C-alpha cells in the first residue's frame, strides 16, 4: 500500500458514511440514501469503512449518483467475499476492475483517439479536493489527485467501451 492509498483508507476508516455523503454533496444525504446505508449495515453486515468505499466507488463511477440497485448488488459481492475493512474493499474493487478491464480488452473493440474528461464537472473535482485538504492531505496535486484521476479515467474507458455504449452510439 502506498501513501496515497493509506490516506484514502484512513479517511474511509474514520468517517461515518452519512458524514462522507454530506461532505461530497454539500448537504444532508437524502432519506433514501440514509435508509440504504442502514440496510447495508443491518442486512448485509457491512462495516462503515466498507460502506464508504462502496459508496465512493459508485459515486465516482456513476457520475455522482447513487443507484440503489447497483449498490445492493455490489454489497452482496462484498458480503459473500467477507470483506470487513476499507483496505480489503479497495483491493476487492481493484481486482474486480482488473477482471472487467481484461474481459473488455479481450471482447470489445478499442475506441481510439478519444480525449477523456477525468471529472464530470469542475465542481465535482473541487469538492473532492476540498474534502482531502480538510482531512490534512496538503499535497493533493502530487498525491491523491493522481490516484483518483487514474481510477476515474479507467472507469470512463470501461464505460466508453461497454456494449451498452456501443448500442447507444449506433442509434
ABEGO torsion letter per residue (X at the ends): XBAAAAAAAAAAAABBAAAAAAAAAGBBBBAAAAAAAAAAAAAAGBBAAAAAAAAAAAAAAAGGBBBAAAAAAAAAAAAAAGBABAAAAAAAAAAAAAAAAAAAAAABBBBBGBBBBABABAAAAAAAAAAAAAAGBABAAABAAAAAAAAAAAAAAAAAABAAAAAAAAX
